[in-house]
């Protein structure tokens, strides 16, 4: 009886440690990522997401087909050029936490090119499978339905 009891305790302890070992944390998701799928930014989106082990982040995303500003200066775009840039890009940075035992990532947005997000917190469902990180944006900056954003860890 004592052996079975000891084995049961050992099995419970090992399974608990396994659950903890596989739970995502800021350290396990930390890295530099490239976008794979971002429906708002079309085929082959450009950009980068940097997640630091100490909980800082920066995300820059844009369409692959953004045209250059004809005047050659960012502040001298035409109304149509400026509209294309706003519709085709987003950036935000701040702090992040991995929550719910690794099942969600929360962005504490300090600054964004979409000012309505400044100072807000956004919690997104999180999945990490190998080098692929996926989260669900529940309130896209352009409006519309929730969508998944897929990132690939850079090597």
LUMTI-725639 format. One record per residue: x, y, z of N, C-alpha, C, O in turn. Coordinates in steps of 0.05 Angstrom, whole numbers. Example, Ala and Ser with C-alpha at 12.3 -4.5 7.8 and 13.67 -1.06 7.14 Angstrom:
{{264; -114; 156}; {246; -90; 156}; {264; -66; 156}; {285; -66; 169}}
{{257; -45; 142}; {273; -21; 143}; {258; 1; 157}; {268; 23; 161}}
REM end
This chain:
{{16; -24; 0}; {0; 0; 0}; {17; 25; 0}; {11; 45; -14}}
{{39; 25; 15}; {56; 48; 17}; {69; 54; -10}; {72; 78; -17}}
{{76; 34; -25}; {89; 38; -52}; {68; 51; -71}; {75; 69; -86}}
{{44; 41; -70}; {23; 53; -88}; {18; 82; -80}; {15; 99; -98}}
{{17; 87; -55}; {12; 115; -46}; {36; 133; -54}; {31; 155; -65}}
{{60; 124; -50}; {84; 139; -58}; {84; 143; -89}; {90; 165; -98}}
{{77; 122; -104}; {76; 124; -133}; {55; 145; -142}; {59; 161; -160}}
{{32; 145; -129}; {10; 163; -135}; {19; 192; -130}; {13; 210; -146}}
{{33; 196; -107}; {43; 223; -101}; {63; 232; -122}; {63; 254; -131}}
{{82; 214; -129}; {102; 220; -148}; {90; 226; -176}; {98; 245; -189}}
{{70; 210; -184}; {57; 215; -210}; {42; 242; -210}; {43; 256; -230}}
{{29; 248; -188}; {15; 274; -186}; {35; 297; -187}; {31; 317; -201}}
{{58; 295; -173}; {78; 316; -173}; {90; 319; -201}; {93; 342; -210}}
{{96; 297; -214}; {107; 299; -241}; {88; 311; -261}; {96; 327; -277}}
{{62; 303; -259}; {43; 315; -278}; {39; 345; -272}; {35; 360; -291}}
{{40; 353; -247}; {38; 381; -241}; {62; 397; -252}; {58; 419; -262}}
{{86; 385; -249}; {109; 398; -260}; {108; 400; -290}; {117; 420; -301}}
{{97; 379; -303}; {95; 380; -332}; {76; 402; -341}; {82; 416; -360}}
{{54; 406; -326}; {36; 427; -333}; {49; 454; -331}; {46; 472; -348}}
{{64; 458; -309}; {78; 483; -305}; {99; 487; -327}; {103; 509; -337}}
{{113; 466; -334}; {134; 468; -354}; {124; 476; -381}; {138; 489; -397}}
{{99; 469; -388}; {88; 475; -414}; {72; 500; -415}; {64; 509; -436}}
{{67; 512; -392}; {52; 537; -391}; {70; 560; -403}; {93; 561; -396}}
{{58; 576; -420}; {73; 598; -432}; {78; 620; -412}; {61; 625; -394}}
{{101; 632; -414}; {108; 655; -397}; {121; 676; -415}; {125; 671; -439}}
{{126; 700; -404}; {140; 720; -420}; {167; 710; -430}; {175; 718; -452}}
{{180; 693; -415}; {206; 683; -423}; {203; 663; -446}; {221; 662; -464}}
{{182; 647; -446}; {179; 627; -468}; {169; 639; -494}; {175; 628; -515}}
{{154; 660; -492}; {145; 673; -517}; {164; 695; -527}; {161; 704; -550}}
{{183; 703; -510}; {201; 724; -518}; {216; 717; -543}; {224; 695; -548}}
{{219; 738; -560}; {234; 734; -585}; {225; 755; -606}; {209; 773; -600}}
{{236; 752; -629}; {229; 769; -652}; {213; 753; -672}; {221; 730; -679}}
{{191; 763; -681}; {173; 749; -699}; {167; 765; -724}; {168; 789; -724}}
{{162; 750; -746}; {153; 762; -771}; {125; 754; -776}; {116; 732; -769}}
{{109; 772; -789}; {81; 765; -793}; {78; 744; -815}; {92; 745; -836}}
{{59; 726; -811}; {52; 706; -831}; {24; 711; -842}; {20; 713; -866}}
{{5; 714; -824}; {-23; 720; -832}; {-33; 743; -815}; {-35; 741; -790}}
{{-40; 764; -829}; {-54; 787; -816}; {-74; 796; -837}; {-68; 812; -855}}
{{-99; 787; -833}; {-119; 792; -854}; {-122; 821; -862}; {-128; 827; -885}}
{{-119; 839; -843}; {-123; 868; -848}; {-101; 879; -867}; {-105; 900; -878}}
{{-79; 865; -870}; {-57; 876; -885}; {-49; 858; -909}; {-27; 860; -919}}
{{-68; 843; -919}; {-65; 828; -944}; {-44; 806; -944}; {-34; 797; -924}}
{{-38; 798; -969}; {-18; 776; -973}; {10; 786; -966}; {17; 809; -971}}
{{25; 769; -953}; {53; 775; -946}; {56; 801; -931}; {71; 819; -940}}
{{42; 804; -908}; {46; 829; -893}; {75; 833; -884}; {90; 813; -881}}
{{82; 858; -881}; {109; 864; -872}; {108; 873; -842}; {87; 882; -833}}
{{130; 870; -829}; {131; 880; -801}; {147; 863; -783}; {163; 846; -792}}
{{143; 868; -757}; {158; 854; -737}; {145; 857; -710}; {133; 878; -704}}
{{146; 836; -694}; {138; 838; -666}; {161; 830; -649}; {173; 808; -654}}
{{168; 846; -630}; {190; 840; -612}; {178; 838; -584}; {165; 857; -574}}
{{182; 815; -571}; {173; 810; -544}; {198; 805; -527}; {212; 785; -532}}
{{203; 822; -508}; {227; 818; -491}; {220; 800; -467}; {197; 799; -458}}
{{240; 787; -456}; {235; 770; -433}; {226; 785; -408}; {213; 773; -391}}
{{232; 811; -407}; {223; 827; -384}; {196; 841; -388}; {188; 858; -372}}
{{182; 833; -409}; {154; 843; -413}; {150; 868; -429}; {129; 880; -427}}
{{169; 876; -445}; {165; 899; -463}; {159; 888; -491}; {168; 866; -497}}
{{145; 904; -507}; {139; 895; -534}; {138; 918; -553}; {134; 941; -545}}
{{140; 912; -579}; {136; 931; -601}; {125; 915; -625}; {136; 894; -631}}
{{105; 926; -637}; {93; 914; -661}; {91; 935; -683}; {81; 957; -678}}
{{101; 929; -707}; {98; 946; -730}; {88; 928; -753}; {100; 907; -758}}
{{66; 935; -765}; {54; 920; -787}; {46; 938; -810}; {38; 960; -806}}
{{50; 928; -834}; {40; 943; -857}; {34; 924; -880}; {43; 900; -881}}
{{19; 934; -899}; {14; 919; -924}; {40; 917; -939}; {58; 934; -937}}
{{42; 896; -955}; {66; 892; -972}; {66; 911; -995}; {87; 916; -1007}}
{{43; 921; -1003}; {41; 937; -1028}; {37; 967; -1023}; {26; 981; -1040}}
{{45; 977; -1000}; {42; 1006; -995}; {60; 1022; -1015}; {84; 1016; -1018}}
{{48; 1041; -1028}; {63; 1058; -1047}; {79; 1078; -1032}; {72; 1087; -1010}}
{{101; 1086; -1044}; {118; 1107; -1032}; {103; 1134; -1035}; {87; 1138; -1052}}
{{110; 1153; -1016}; {100; 1180; -1017}; {115; 1195; -1040}; {139; 1196; -1039}}
{{100; 1205; -1059}; {113; 1217; -1083}; {131; 1240; -1076}; {152; 1243; -1089}}
{{124; 1256; -1057}; {140; 1280; -1050}; {167; 1272; -1036}; {185; 1288; -1033}}
{{168; 1247; -1027}; {193; 1238; -1014}; {196; 1245; -985}; {216; 1240; -973}}
{{175; 1258; -973}; {176; 1266; -945}; {150; 1256; -932}; {128; 1260; -942}}
{{153; 1244; -909}; {130; 1233; -894}; {108; 1253; -889}; {85; 1246; -890}}
{{116; 1278; -883}; {96; 1298; -876}; {84; 1312; -901}; {68; 1331; -898}}
{{92; 1304; -925}; {82; 1318; -949}; {65; 1299; -967}; {63; 1304; -991}}
{{54; 1278; -955}; {37; 1261; -970}; {11; 1274; -978}; {1; 1292; -964}}
{{0; 1266; -1001}; {-26; 1276; -1009}; {-48; 1263; -991}; {-42; 1243; -978}}
{{-72; 1273; -992}; {-93; 1260; -976}; {-97; 1231; -983}; {-100; 1214; -965}}
{{-95; 1224; -1009}; {-98; 1196; -1017}; {-74; 1179; -1007}; {-78; 1156; -998}}
{{-50; 1190; -1009}; {-27; 1175; -999}; {-28; 1171; -969}; {-23; 1149; -959}}
{{-36; 1192; -954}; {-39; 1189; -925}; {-60; 1169; -918}; {-57; 1154; -899}}
{{-82; 1169; -932}; {-104; 1150; -926}; {-94; 1122; -931}; {-100; 1104; -915}}
{{-79; 1117; -952}; {-68; 1090; -957}; {-50; 1081; -935}; {-50; 1057; -928}}
{{-33; 1099; -924}; {-15; 1092; -903}; {-31; 1085; -877}; {-25; 1065; -864}}
{{-51; 1101; -871}; {-67; 1096; -847}; {-82; 1070; -850}; {-84; 1054; -831}}
{{-93; 1064; -873}; {-108; 1040; -878}; {-90; 1015; -879}; {-98; 993; -874}}
{{-65; 1020; -886}; {-47; 998; -891}; {-25; 993; -870}; {-6; 978; -876}}
{{-27; 1005; -847}; {-6; 1001; -827}; {-16; 1006; -799}; {-36; 1020; -794}}
{{-2; 995; -779}; {-7; 1000; -751}; {19; 995; -736}; {35; 977; -744}}
{{23; 1009; -714}; {45; 1004; -696}; {36; 1010; -668}; {21; 1028; -664}}
{{46; 994; -649}; {41; 1000; -621}; {62; 987; -604}; {75; 967; -613}}
{{66; 998; -581}; {88; 988; -563}; {79; 993; -534}; {62; 1010; -528}}
{{92; 978; -516}; {87; 981; -488}; {96; 957; -472}; {118; 947; -477}}
{{80; 948; -454}; {86; 924; -438}; {66; 902; -445}; {44; 907; -454}}
{{75; 877; -440}; {57; 855; -443}; {59; 835; -420}; {80; 833; -407}}
{{38; 820; -416}; {39; 799; -396}; {26; 774; -409}; {9; 776; -426}}
{{35; 751; -400}; {24; 726; -409}; {7; 716; -386}; {17; 713; -363}}
{{-19; 712; -391}; {-38; 707; -369}; {-53; 680; -373}; {-49; 666; -393}}
{{-70; 674; -354}; {-87; 650; -355}; {-71; 625; -360}; {-79; 608; -376}}
{{-49; 622; -346}; {-33; 598; -350}; {-21; 595; -377}; {-17; 573; -387}}
{{-16; 617; -390}; {-4; 617; -417}; {-24; 617; -440}; {-17; 614; -463}}
{{-50; 620; -434}; {-71; 619; -454}; {-78; 646; -466}; {-94; 648; -484}}
{{-67; 667; -454}; {-73; 694; -465}; {-49; 712; -462}; {-32; 708; -445}}
{{-48; 732; -480}; {-28; 753; -478}; {-43; 779; -475}; {-62; 784; -490}}
{{-34; 796; -457}; {-46; 822; -453}; {-26; 844; -460}; {-4; 845; -449}}
{{-34; 860; -479}; {-18; 883; -487}; {-27; 908; -472}; {-50; 915; -473}}
{{-9; 920; -457}; {-14; 945; -443}; {-2; 966; -461}; {22; 973; -459}}
{{-18; 978; -478}; {-9; 995; -499}; {-3; 1023; -488}; {-21; 1037; -478}}
{{22; 1031; -491}; {31; 1057; -482}; {28; 1077; -505}; {20; 1100; -500}}
{{35; 1069; -529}; {32; 1087; -552}; {25; 1071; -577}; {34; 1048; -580}}
{{10; 1083; -595}; {1; 1070; -619}; {-3; 1091; -641}; {-9; 1114; -636}}
{{0; 1082; -666}; {-6; 1100; -688}; {-36; 1103; -691}; {-46; 1120; -706}}
{{-52; 1086; -677}; {-81; 1090; -674}; {-85; 1101; -646}; {-86; 1086; -627}}
{{-87; 1128; -643}; {-87; 1140; -617}; {-109; 1130; -598}; {-106; 1132; -574}}
{{-130; 1119; -608}; {-152; 1109; -591}; {-142; 1086; -574}; {-154; 1080; -553}}
{{-120; 1073; -582}; {-109; 1051; -566}; {-90; 1060; -545}; {-83; 1045; -527}}
{{-80; 1085; -546}; {-61; 1095; -526}; {-73; 1092; -498}; {-95; 1100; -492}}
{{-56; 1079; -480}; {-65; 1076; -453}; {-85; 1054; -448}; {-96; 1052; -426}}
{{-91; 1038; -468}; {-111; 1017; -465}; {-97; 990; -459}; {-72; 987; -463}}
{{-113; 970; -451}; {-103; 943; -447}; {-120; 925; -464}; {-144; 927; -465}}
{{-106; 907; -479}; {-120; 888; -496}; {-111; 860; -490}; {-88; 853; -493}}
{{-130; 843; -482}; {-125; 815; -476}; {-133; 799; -500}; {-155; 801; -511}}
{{-114; 781; -509}; {-119; 766; -533}; {-112; 736; -528}; {-92; 730; -515}}
{{-130; 718; -537}; {-124; 690; -535}; {-98; 684; -549}; {-92; 695; -570}}
{{-82; 666; -536}; {-54; 661; -546}; {-50; 631; -550}; {-59; 614; -534}}
{{-36; 624; -572}; {-27; 597; -577}; {1; 599; -586}; {8; 615; -603}}
{{18; 581; -576}; {46; 579; -585}; {51; 550; -592}; {48; 532; -575}}
{{58; 545; -617}; {64; 518; -626}; {90; 519; -641}; {92; 528; -664}}
{{111; 509; -628}; {138; 511; -640}; {146; 540; -644}; {146; 555; -625}}
{{152; 548; -669}; {160; 575; -675}; {136; 592; -684}; {141; 615; -693}}
{{112; 582; -682}; {88; 597; -691}; {72; 607; -667}; {64; 592; -650}}
{{69; 633; -666}; {53; 646; -645}; {28; 658; -658}; {30; 672; -678}}
{{5; 651; -647}; {-21; 661; -657}; {-36; 675; -634}; {-38; 664; -612}}
{{-47; 698; -640}; {-66; 710; -621}; {-90; 721; -635}; {-89; 725; -660}}
{{-112; 724; -621}; {-137; 733; -632}; {-142; 762; -625}; {-143; 769; -601}}
{{-144; 780; -645}; {-151; 808; -640}; {-181; 809; -639}; {-195; 805; -659}}
{{-192; 816; -616}; {-221; 817; -613}; {-233; 843; -622}; {-257; 844; -630}}
{{-218; 865; -620}; {-228; 891; -629}; {-207; 903; -648}; {-191; 920; -640}}
{{-208; 895; -674}; {-189; 906; -693}; {-191; 937; -695}; {-213; 948; -693}}
{{-169; 950; -700}; {-168; 979; -702}; {-185; 989; -725}; {-194; 1012; -725}}
{{-188; 973; -746}; {-204; 981; -769}; {-234; 973; -766}; {-250; 977; -784}}
{{-240; 962; -742}; {-267; 952; -738}; {-270; 924; -750}; {-250; 912; -759}}
{{-294; 914; -749}; {-298; 887; -761}; {-296; 865; -740}; {-294; 869; -716}}
{{-298; 841; -751}; {-299; 817; -734}; {-271; 810; -723}; {-251; 818; -734}}
{{-271; 796; -700}; {-245; 786; -689}; {-230; 770; -710}; {-243; 757; -727}}
{{-204; 770; -709}; {-188; 754; -727}; {-162; 746; -715}; {-152; 758; -696}}
{{-151; 724; -725}; {-126; 713; -716}; {-103; 726; -730}; {-104; 731; -754}}
{{-82; 732; -715}; {-57; 742; -727}; {-36; 720; -721}; {-33; 711; -698}}
{{-22; 712; -742}; {-2; 691; -740}; {26; 701; -745}; {31; 715; -765}}
{{44; 695; -727}; {72; 704; -728}; {90; 680; -728}; {84; 659; -717}}
{{113; 683; -741}; {134; 662; -741}; {159; 673; -728}; {168; 695; -735}}
{{169; 658; -709}; {193; 667; -694}; {216; 668; -714}; {221; 649; -729}}
{{231; 690; -713}; {254; 694; -731}; {278; 678; -719}; {281; 676; -694}}
{{294; 667; -736}; {317; 651; -726}; {342; 667; -728}; {363; 657; -721}}
REM end
